[in-house]
Every structure is written in C-alpha cells, then in structure tokens.
Amino acid sequence: MRSDSLSRSSKQAGFTLIEILVVIVILSLLMAYLLPKIGAANESAKQFACKSNLTQNFYAPFQAYKTSHDGKLPKPSGIHMLWALWKSGTIEHTEKNLEKFFCPGVEHGGEEDREEELKALGPDNIWKVREDFTSEDTDYAVIAKRRKMDSGRTPWMADDNQFGNNHKNGINVLYGDGTVKFLTRDKELQEWWDEEDPDFVFPVGPTSPHPDLQKLTNGSDT
C-alpha cells in the first residue's frame, strides 16, 4: 500500500514531455524578447560613456589649457590638438587617462590592439613628439582648423569611425559650447545612411555628407 502511494507521488512530482516543451518554448520567447533589449541597453551605456568622455576628458582639458596659455588653444590642428593636451601635461600621464583617447563604444582586441600596445610601453614613454601621435592612437576626429571654442554651432570632436562605426546607431559630436549631440542614423543621418549595406561605415571628415562632420579630421592639417 505504501509502495503504491510513493509511486503515485513520484509520478505527480515529475514533468511530462509536453510540460517540458512548453517551458522551453516560453524560455525561448523570453530570450528572444530580452536579448535585443539587453543589447540596446549596452549600446546606450557605451554611447553615454563616450559622451561623458568627450565632455569630461577632452572639453574640460581644452578649457584648462586655455586658462594656462593666455586663452589660447593648442597650435596644431586635428588630432594633434589632443597630443598637445597630453604633451603639455594638461592631461596627466596615467594609464587611465590614456584609455580616454579610445571610444568606449569600440571593441578593441587582438594582436594589433593599439591601446594595449601603448599601455605596455607605459604612459611616460609614449607620444614624445607630435609625429608619434597618429590616427591609430585615438578613436576620435578633431576639428581640422582651429576656431574659438565658444560657439555651440562649431563641431569640435566626434567619433572618427575610422575602423568601423564607433556606435551602431549614430555619432557623438562635441560642440564648442561643451554640449554633445548624438546624430542618429534614423534622423539626422538617415538620408545618407545605407541601410541595405550591413557593413556601411558613416564617413567622418572632409568627405562626409554631413556638414558638421566635414569640418573634422582624424589627421592633422599642420
């Protein structure tokens, strides 16, 4: 009698094949629903980190540089303005500050990882002269010709998209008043973004179709 009772309890505690399949289907649907949202959240976090990087780690140092140089900006144009911030010590020579030259939205890695190569050399042993600093040393483009940093209409820095889009859904642009605007692929950049090409990279620099991005360069004019 007791044996029959245990047998029935065991059967009642178990799951049928149909119940297991139902659970699997529900879990699959949940994963299909949640994964894109997780990916979108991660992308938004990287976009925000990039925005903070531009304002706190570049705009603020530019202002500090002006204060200590009679209101003048660095003499070089383009990305070598960033080198001037480093060379002058306006940006302190630390590994953490070195990381700021690279966009949080860009996945770095592999044997030819420039960021890791620079870290291995050490912050005090890099970028001694202007020629040492190349477009591989930053994920940002900088204004090609120096202008006063007092106008919200003047684009100052942006994602350079040199090795692919820094961000999947648009481009962060730092303007002269310290604000950062995210130009989105489905609004400001929509008329030029090739949605049919999965490998499309939006150009930043003189060849860019967007007028603000045309004023930037990942090289240097001087």
WORA-V341957 format. One record per pair of residues at least 6 apart in sequence whose ideal C-beta (glycine too) atoms are under 8 Angstrom apart, sorted by the first residue. I is the first residue (numbers start at 1). J is the second residue. D is the distance in whole Angstrom. If there is no record, write none. Layout:
<<I | J | D> <I | J | D>>
//
This chain:
<<15 | 23 | 8> <43 | 105 | 8> <43 | 167 | 7> <43 | 168 | 6> <43 | 169 | 7> <46 | 104 | 5> <46 | 105 | 4> <46 | 167 | 7> <47 | 105 | 6> <47 | 167 | 5> <47 | 169 | 8> <47 | 170 | 8> <47 | 172 | 7> <47 | 182 | 6> <49 | 104 | 4> <49 | 105 | 8> <50 | 103 | 5> <50 | 104 | 5> <50 | 105 | 5> <50 | 159 | 7> <50 | 166 | 7> <50 | 167 | 7> <50 | 172 | 5> <51 | 172 | 6> <51 | 180 | 5> <51 | 182 | 7> <53 | 100 | 6> <53 | 103 | 7> <53 | 104 | 6> <54 | 140 | 8> <54 | 157 | 6> <54 | 172 | 6> <54 | 174 | 4> <54 | 180 | 5> <55 | 174 | 7> <55 | 178 | 6> <55 | 180 | 6> <57 | 91 | 7> <57 | 97 | 7> <57 | 100 | 4> <58 | 82 | 7> <58 | 85 | 8> <58 | 100 | 8> <58 | 140 | 8> <58 | 157 | 6> <58 | 174 | 7> <59 | 156 | 7> <59 | 174 | 6> <59 | 178 | 5> <61 | 85 | 5> <61 | 90 | 5> <61 | 91 | 5> <62 | 73 | 7> <62 | 81 | 8> <62 | 85 | 7> <62 | 149 | 6> <62 | 156 | 8> <63 | 149 | 8> <64 | 90 | 5> <65 | 73 | 7> <65 | 74 | 6> <65 | 84 | 7> <65 | 85 | 6> <65 | 88 | 7> <65 | 90 | 5> <66 | 72 | 6> <66 | 73 | 6> <66 | 149 | 7> <68 | 88 | 8> <68 | 90 | 7> <73 | 81 | 7> <73 | 146 | 6> <73 | 149 | 7> <74 | 80 | 8> <74 | 81 | 5> <74 | 84 | 3> <74 | 85 | 7> <74 | 88 | 8> <74 | 146 | 8> <75 | 84 | 7> <75 | 146 | 8> <75 | 222 | 7> <76 | 83 | 7> <76 | 84 | 6> <76 | 130 | 6> <76 | 220 | 6> <76 | 222 | 6> <77 | 142 | 8> <77 | 143 | 7> <77 | 144 | 6> <77 | 145 | 6> <77 | 146 | 5> <77 | 217 | 8> <77 | 220 | 6> <77 | 221 | 5> <77 | 222 | 5> <78 | 141 | 8> <78 | 142 | 5> <78 | 143 | 8> <78 | 144 | 6> <78 | 217 | 5> <78 | 218 | 7> <78 | 219 | 5> <78 | 220 | 4> <78 | 221 | 6> <78 | 222 | 8> <79 | 133 | 7> <79 | 134 | 8> <79 | 135 | 6> <79 | 137 | 8> <79 | 138 | 6> <79 | 140 | 7> <79 | 141 | 7> <79 | 142 | 5> <79 | 217 | 7> <79 | 218 | 6> <79 | 219 | 7> <79 | 220 | 6> <80 | 130 | 5> <80 | 133 | 6> <80 | 220 | 4> <80 | 222 | 7> <81 | 142 | 5> <81 | 143 | 8> <81 | 146 | 7> <82 | 101 | 7> <82 | 133 | 7> <82 | 138 | 6> <82 | 140 | 7> <82 | 142 | 6> <83 | 127 | 6> <83 | 130 | 6> <83 | 132 | 8> <83 | 133 | 4> <84 | 90 | 8> <85 | 91 | 5> <86 | 93 | 7> <86 | 127 | 5> <86 | 133 | 8> <87 | 127 | 7> <87 | 130 | 8> <91 | 97 | 5> <91 | 100 | 8> <93 | 123 | 4> <93 | 124 | 6> <94 | 123 | 6> <95 | 119 | 6> <95 | 123 | 6> <97 | 123 | 7> <98 | 115 | 8> <98 | 118 | 6> <98 | 119 | 7> <98 | 123 | 5> <98 | 126 | 8> <99 | 115 | 7> <101 | 137 | 6> <101 | 138 | 4> <101 | 139 | 7> <101 | 140 | 7> <102 | 108 | 6> <102 | 115 | 5> <102 | 138 | 7> <102 | 139 | 5> <103 | 139 | 4> <103 | 140 | 7> <103 | 159 | 6> <103 | 166 | 5> <105 | 159 | 7> <105 | 166 | 5> <105 | 167 | 5> <106 | 139 | 5> <106 | 163 | 7> <106 | 164 | 8> <106 | 166 | 5> <108 | 114 | 8> <108 | 115 | 5> <108 | 116 | 7> <114 | 136 | 5> <114 | 137 | 7> <118 | 126 | 5> <118 | 137 | 7> <126 | 132 | 7> <127 | 133 | 5> <127 | 137 | 7> <130 | 220 | 8> <135 | 160 | 7> <135 | 162 | 6> <135 | 218 | 4> <135 | 219 | 6> <138 | 160 | 7> <138 | 218 | 8> <139 | 159 | 7> <139 | 160 | 6> <139 | 162 | 7> <139 | 166 | 6> <140 | 157 | 5> <140 | 158 | 7> <140 | 159 | 7> <140 | 160 | 6> <140 | 218 | 8> <141 | 157 | 7> <141 | 158 | 5> <141 | 159 | 7> <141 | 160 | 4> <141 | 204 | 5> <141 | 205 | 6> <141 | 213 | 8> <141 | 216 | 4> <141 | 217 | 6> <141 | 218 | 5> <142 | 156 | 7> <142 | 157 | 5> <142 | 216 | 6> <142 | 217 | 7> <142 | 218 | 8> <143 | 154 | 7> <143 | 155 | 7> <143 | 156 | 5> <143 | 157 | 7> <143 | 215 | 6> <143 | 216 | 6> <143 | 217 | 8> <144 | 205 | 8> <144 | 206 | 7> <144 | 215 | 6> <144 | 216 | 6> <144 | 217 | 4> <144 | 221 | 5> <145 | 215 | 8> <145 | 221 | 6> <147 | 154 | 5> <147 | 176 | 7> <148 | 154 | 8> <148 | 176 | 7> <149 | 156 | 6> <149 | 176 | 5> <150 | 176 | 6> <150 | 177 | 7> <151 | 175 | 8> <151 | 176 | 4> <151 | 177 | 7> <152 | 175 | 5> <152 | 176 | 6> <152 | 177 | 4> <152 | 179 | 6> <153 | 175 | 7> <153 | 176 | 7> <154 | 175 | 6> <154 | 176 | 4> <154 | 215 | 8> <155 | 173 | 5> <155 | 174 | 7> <155 | 175 | 6> <155 | 176 | 8> <155 | 212 | 4> <155 | 213 | 7> <155 | 215 | 5> <155 | 216 | 6> <156 | 174 | 5> <156 | 175 | 6> <156 | 176 | 5> <157 | 173 | 7> <157 | 174 | 4> <157 | 216 | 7> <158 | 171 | 6> <158 | 172 | 6> <158 | 173 | 4> <158 | 174 | 7> <158 | 204 | 6> <158 | 212 | 8> <158 | 213 | 6> <158 | 216 | 6> <159 | 165 | 8> <159 | 166 | 4> <159 | 167 | 6> <159 | 171 | 5> <159 | 172 | 5> <159 | 204 | 7> <160 | 166 | 7> <160 | 204 | 5> <160 | 205 | 8> <160 | 216 | 8> <160 | 218 | 4> <161 | 171 | 7> <161 | 201 | 5> <161 | 202 | 6> <161 | 203 | 7> <161 | 204 | 5> <162 | 204 | 8> <162 | 218 | 5> <164 | 201 | 6> <165 | 171 | 8> <165 | 201 | 6> <165 | 202 | 6> <166 | 172 | 8> <167 | 182 | 8> <168 | 185 | 8> <169 | 184 | 6> <169 | 185 | 5> <169 | 186 | 8> <170 | 182 | 5> <170 | 183 | 5> <170 | 184 | 4> <170 | 185 | 5> <170 | 188 | 7> <170 | 189 | 6> <171 | 182 | 7> <171 | 183 | 5> <171 | 189 | 7> <171 | 202 | 6> <171 | 204 | 7> <171 | 213 | 7> <172 | 180 | 6> <172 | 181 | 8> <172 | 182 | 6> <172 | 183 | 8> <173 | 180 | 7> <173 | 181 | 5> <173 | 182 | 8> <173 | 183 | 6> <173 | 212 | 6> <173 | 213 | 7> <174 | 180 | 5> <175 | 181 | 7> <183 | 189 | 5> <183 | 210 | 7> <183 | 212 | 8> <183 | 213 | 8> <184 | 190 | 8> <185 | 193 | 5> <185 | 202 | 8> <186 | 193 | 8> <188 | 210 | 7> <189 | 202 | 6> <189 | 210 | 6> <192 | 202 | 7> <192 | 209 | 4> <192 | 210 | 7> <193 | 200 | 7> <193 | 202 | 6> <194 | 200 | 4> <202 | 208 | 7> <203 | 209 | 7> <203 | 213 | 7> <204 | 213 | 5> <204 | 216 | 6> <204 | 218 | 7> <205 | 213 | 7> <205 | 214 | 7> <205 | 216 | 6> <205 | 217 | 5> <205 | 218 | 6> <206 | 214 | 6> <206 | 217 | 7> <207 | 214 | 8> <208 | 214 | 5> <208 | 216 | 8>>
//
